[in-house]
Amino acid sequence: MAAAATLSAPDAAKLSQLKSAVSGLGQISESEKNGFINLVSRYLSGEAQHVDWSKIQTPTDEIVVPYDSLAPTPQDPAATKSLLDKLVVLKLNGEVRNGMTFLDLIVIQIENLNTKYGCNVPLLLMNSFNTHDDTLKIVEKYANSNIDIHTFNQSQYPRLVVEDFTPLPCKGQTGKDGWYPPGHGDVFASLMNSGKLDALLSQGKEYVFAANSDNLGAIVDLKILNHLMTNKNEYCMEVTPKTLADVKGGTLISYEGKVQLLEIAQVPDEHVNEFKSIEKFKIFNTNNLWVNLKAIKRLVEAQALKMEIIPNPKEVDGIKVLQLETAAGAAIKFFDNAIGINVPRSRFLPVKATSDLLLVQSDLYTLVDGFVERNKARTNPSNPSIELGPEFKKVGNFLSRFKSIPSIIELDSLKVSGDVWFGTGITLKGKVTIAAKPGVKLEIPDGVVLENKEIHGPEDL
């Protein structure tokens, strides 16, 4: 452990005590124990986390390549097949939320690719120990499809008790609450430790396209794959122009001759407003990442992937605990010839809340072969802003309150609060606010058109 040398005597004692406690945890593998101890050791040594603001430079077009400048994909189907045969698609945090499975859409997309080009693009799902069983159901569902689906587990690390720096499972917390998955930065080590990385390399696979499973815009893009193969880029992060909704998202910077991710947590307080401004930092990380598999193997074996540590304090049954996590995007600075590609916003379409679901299920988007496409009839490049009250928070409640999803092609903003129910065939335009009075059920009738309206009761319709 390289970092141990820089530890103070009390911290070295803490680490040594922790090491012996962790060695007795039978639930996790040796590689997980080592990974965890290395992470804690780096954390205690206080590796430089701060960024010298004066050294930050805006990346050039060579480093963050405009999507429009990419060469067109080869027209020859055989050339396309050979490109795709070198690709693996990996979905991070493959959770099945509220019975809505994003994975169904992903499987359809890859099935179509495999059928169209006669290629074999496998799908990898990274689970945490919390989502493993859900994901296996999906794998069984597609047992007879033309797509190889592999799952592997993210590392399982013990939560650290803040007070005395011991693993929570040693305090009698034997259930799931004693453990945590250490962020998606763990994907590289987990690929390696699970044996999946070597298996993929032996099948001639060269690149993995990793993305969050709830980003419906993260579909395989041949232009990007072709560009990376041609230019031998070991790592590519898709970025897209920031809007005011994305001001907290990480951005790419040039720093001491390297491209690296700058997250809001690393920004000194006096520069946070500058970080959030759309003028200076114009792009943000979509977490669509393309990474060379041989490079992952080289760097994991050398223990060279020392991404910034994100301390995540939690409380379990009144005990203050600490989770140390890392992010996959922060690994960009360790790869050779790493780049960003500034992609269209359509490649970033995360569904994290029912307000996002409303957008995706509306006439603003259509679903073609598992691909989500934006309706050309909307001229405004940005999506309407949608705020739904707590009555709509759960997917089941959301679905029951809309007989059908309204047309929102010409909507600018929608705010809904209270006990509101929507009929079928409704059209919303401009700015619409619907706020039911407390204790009153407000039904929006079938077929109405609401344009720039504020509605508190039936009399306003």
Solvent accessible surface area in square Angstrom, and as a share of the most:
residue,aa,sasa,rsa
1,M,100,0.45
2,A,87,0.68
3,A,21,0.16
4,A,38,0.30
5,A,97,0.75
6,T,100,0.58
7,L,23,0.11
8,S,59,0.38
9,A,84,0.65
10,P,95,0.59
11,D,30,0.16
12,A,44,0.34
13,A,63,0.49
14,K,78,0.33
15,L,7,0.03
16,S,67,0.43
17,Q,113,0.50
18,L,1,0.00
19,K,96,0.41
20,S,76,0.49
21,A,31,0.24
22,V,2,0.01
23,S,74,0.48
24,G,64,0.62
25,L,12,0.06
26,G,74,0.72
27,Q,98,0.44
28,I,12,0.06
29,S,53,0.34
30,E,117,0.52
31,S,47,0.30
32,E,31,0.14
33,K,23,0.10
34,N,86,0.44
35,G,24,0.23
36,F,1,0.01
37,I,8,0.04
38,N,39,0.20
39,L,16,0.08
40,V,0,0.00
41,S,1,0.01
42,R,19,0.07
43,Y,73,0.28
44,L,29,0.14
45,S,28,0.18
46,G,55,0.53
47,E,55,0.25
48,A,86,0.67
49,Q,71,0.32
50,H,144,0.64
51,V,10,0.06
52,D,57,0.29
53,W,33,0.12
54,S,101,0.65
55,K,93,0.39
56,I,18,0.09
57,Q,117,0.52
58,T,102,0.59
59,P,22,0.14
60,T,75,0.44
61,D,93,0.48
62,E,139,0.62
63,I,50,0.25
64,V,12,0.07
65,V,17,0.09
66,P,48,0.30
67,Y,38,0.14
68,D,133,0.69
69,S,76,0.49
70,L,9,0.04
71,A,61,0.47
72,P,108,0.68
73,T,33,0.19
74,P,43,0.27
75,Q,163,0.72
76,D,77,0.40
77,P,90,0.57
78,A,67,0.52
79,A,35,0.27
80,T,5,0.03
81,K,80,0.34
82,S,58,0.38
83,L,17,0.09
84,L,0,0.00
85,D,37,0.19
86,K,70,0.30
87,L,0,0.00
88,V,0,0.00
89,V,4,0.02
90,L,1,0.00
91,K,3,0.01
92,L,1,0.00
93,N,61,0.31
94,G,0,0.00
95,E,71,0.32
96,V,34,0.20
97,R,77,0.28
98,N,106,0.55
99,G,70,0.67
100,M,40,0.18
101,T,32,0.19
102,F,10,0.04
103,L,1,0.01
104,D,31,0.16
105,L,29,0.15
106,I,8,0.04
107,V,0,0.00
108,I,66,0.33
109,Q,14,0.06
110,I,3,0.01
111,E,44,0.20
112,N,49,0.25
113,L,21,0.10
114,N,6,0.03
115,T,99,0.58
116,K,150,0.64
117,Y,47,0.18
118,G,49,0.48
119,C,12,0.07
120,N,67,0.34
121,V,0,0.00
122,P,2,0.01
123,L,0,0.00
124,L,0,0.00
125,L,0,0.00
126,M,3,0.01
127,N,0,0.00
128,S,13,0.09
129,F,33,0.14
130,N,81,0.42
131,T,13,0.08
132,H,53,0.23
133,D,101,0.53
134,D,56,0.29
135,T,0,0.00
136,L,68,0.34
137,K,134,0.57
138,I,8,0.04
139,V,36,0.21
140,E,127,0.57
141,K,128,0.54
142,Y,35,0.13
143,A,79,0.61
144,N,153,0.78
145,S,31,0.20
146,N,76,0.39
147,I,11,0.05
148,D,68,0.35
149,I,26,0.13
150,H,51,0.23
151,T,28,0.16
152,F,8,0.03
153,N,67,0.34
154,Q,19,0.08
155,S,7,0.05
156,Q,37,0.16
157,Y,14,0.05
158,P,0,0.00
159,R,37,0.13
160,L,2,0.01
161,V,4,0.02
162,V,79,0.45
163,E,161,0.72
164,D,62,0.32
165,F,21,0.09
166,T,25,0.14
167,P,0,0.00
168,L,1,0.00
169,P,11,0.07
170,C,66,0.40
171,K,93,0.39
172,G,60,0.57
173,Q,37,0.17
174,T,104,0.61
175,G,39,0.38
176,K,120,0.51
177,D,71,0.37
178,G,0,0.00
179,W,9,0.03
180,Y,2,0.01
181,P,35,0.22
182,P,3,0.02
183,G,18,0.17
184,H,54,0.24
185,G,5,0.04
186,D,12,0.06
187,V,5,0.03
188,F,7,0.03
189,A,35,0.27
190,S,4,0.02
191,L,2,0.01
192,M,39,0.17
193,N,77,0.39
194,S,53,0.34
195,G,37,0.35
196,K,47,0.20
197,L,0,0.00
198,D,67,0.35
199,A,44,0.34
200,L,4,0.02
201,L,37,0.19
202,S,96,0.62
203,Q,101,0.45
204,G,42,0.40
205,K,9,0.04
206,E,62,0.28
207,Y,5,0.02
208,V,4,0.02
209,F,1,0.01
210,A,7,0.05
211,A,0,0.00
212,N,27,0.14
213,S,3,0.02
214,D,3,0.02
215,N,7,0.03
216,L,13,0.06
217,G,4,0.04
218,A,4,0.03
219,I,42,0.21
220,V,25,0.14
221,D,17,0.09
222,L,32,0.16
223,K,54,0.23
224,I,0,0.00
225,L,0,0.00
226,N,28,0.14
227,H,37,0.16
228,L,0,0.00
229,M,35,0.16
230,T,98,0.57
231,N,65,0.33
232,K,157,0.67
233,N,5,0.02
234,E,26,0.12
235,Y,0,0.00
236,C,0,0.00
237,M,0,0.00
238,E,0,0.00
239,V,0,0.00
240,T,0,0.00
241,P,68,0.43
242,K,9,0.04
243,T,53,0.31
244,L,144,0.72
245,A,93,0.72
246,D,15,0.08
247,V,31,0.18
248,K,135,0.57
249,G,22,0.21
250,G,6,0.06
251,T,1,0.01
252,L,2,0.01
253,I,1,0.00
254,S,12,0.08
255,Y,28,0.11
256,E,115,0.52
257,G,82,0.79
258,K,92,0.39
259,V,11,0.07
260,Q,16,0.07
261,L,5,0.03
262,L,0,0.00
263,E,52,0.23
264,I,50,0.25
265,A,91,0.71
266,Q,25,0.11
267,V,10,0.06
268,P,41,0.26
269,D,130,0.67
270,E,136,0.61
271,H,42,0.19
272,V,37,0.21
273,N,126,0.65
274,E,62,0.28
275,F,0,0.00
276,K,62,0.26
277,S,32,0.21
278,I,50,0.25
279,E,131,0.59
280,K,77,0.33
281,F,11,0.05
282,K,126,0.54
283,I,18,0.09
284,F,7,0.03
285,N,25,0.13
286,T,3,0.02
287,N,13,0.07
288,N,0,0.00
289,L,2,0.01
290,W,0,0.00
291,V,1,0.01
292,N,27,0.14
293,L,0,0.00
294,K,143,0.61
295,A,2,0.01
296,I,0,0.00
297,K,57,0.24
298,R,104,0.38
299,L,15,0.08
300,V,26,0.15
301,E,104,0.47
302,A,70,0.54
303,Q,118,0.52
304,A,33,0.25
305,L,29,0.15
306,K,83,0.35
307,M,7,0.03
308,E,30,0.13
309,I,12,0.06
310,I,71,0.36
311,P,64,0.40
312,N,42,0.22
313,P,101,0.64
314,K,87,0.37
315,E,107,0.48
316,V,13,0.07
317,D,121,0.63
318,G,62,0.59
319,I,64,0.33
320,K,133,0.56
321,V,1,0.00
322,L,22,0.11
323,Q,8,0.03
324,L,1,0.01
325,E,29,0.13
326,T,14,0.08
327,A,15,0.12
328,A,1,0.01
329,G,1,0.01
330,A,8,0.06
331,A,0,0.00
332,I,0,0.00
333,K,46,0.20
334,F,50,0.21
335,F,3,0.01
336,D,77,0.40
337,N,87,0.44
338,A,13,0.10
339,I,10,0.05
340,G,0,0.00
341,I,0,0.00
342,N,45,0.23
343,V,3,0.02
344,P,59,0.37
345,R,88,0.32
346,S,63,0.40
347,R,13,0.05
348,F,37,0.15
349,L,15,0.08
350,P,32,0.20
351,V,5,0.03
352,K,121,0.51
353,A,55,0.43
354,T,10,0.06
355,S,25,0.16
356,D,37,0.19
357,L,11,0.06
358,L,0,0.00
359,L,22,0.11
360,V,25,0.14
361,Q,88,0.39
362,S,5,0.03
363,D,52,0.27
364,L,0,0.00
365,Y,16,0.06
366,T,72,0.42
367,L,105,0.52
368,V,69,0.40
369,D,87,0.45
370,G,5,0.05
371,F,45,0.19
372,V,21,0.12
373,E,87,0.39
374,R,63,0.23
375,N,43,0.22
376,K,192,0.81
377,A,67,0.52
378,R,16,0.06
379,T,130,0.76
380,N,60,0.31
381,P,117,0.74
382,S,57,0.36
383,N,53,0.27
384,P,6,0.04
385,S,67,0.43
386,I,21,0.11
387,E,98,0.44
388,L,33,0.17
389,G,11,0.11
390,P,112,0.70
391,E,52,0.24
392,F,0,0.00
393,K,156,0.66
394,K,143,0.61
395,V,13,0.08
396,G,51,0.49
397,N,66,0.34
398,F,0,0.00
399,L,88,0.44
400,S,70,0.45
401,R,29,0.11
402,F,11,0.05
403,K,150,0.63
404,S,43,0.28
405,I,42,0.21
406,P,1,0.01
407,S,35,0.23
408,I,0,0.00
409,I,31,0.16
410,E,105,0.47
411,L,0,0.00
412,D,70,0.37
413,S,28,0.18
414,L,1,0.01
415,K,105,0.45
416,V,5,0.03
417,S,51,0.33
418,G,20,0.19
419,D,46,0.24
420,V,0,0.00
421,W,78,0.27
422,F,6,0.02
423,G,6,0.06
424,T,57,0.33
425,G,53,0.50
426,I,2,0.01
427,T,34,0.20
428,L,0,0.00
429,K,49,0.21
430,G,9,0.09
431,K,136,0.58
432,V,2,0.01
433,T,41,0.24
434,I,0,0.00
435,A,23,0.18
436,A,13,0.10
437,K,100,0.43
438,P,133,0.84
439,G,92,0.88
440,V,71,0.41
441,K,113,0.48
442,L,3,0.02
443,E,102,0.46
444,I,2,0.01
445,P,61,0.38
446,D,78,0.40
447,G,49,0.47
448,V,36,0.21
449,V,87,0.50
450,L,3,0.02
451,E,95,0.43
452,N,99,0.51
453,K,78,0.33
454,E,109,0.49
455,I,0,0.00
456,H,72,0.32
457,G,3,0.03
458,P,94,0.59
459,E,125,0.56
460,D,49,0.25
461,L,66,0.33
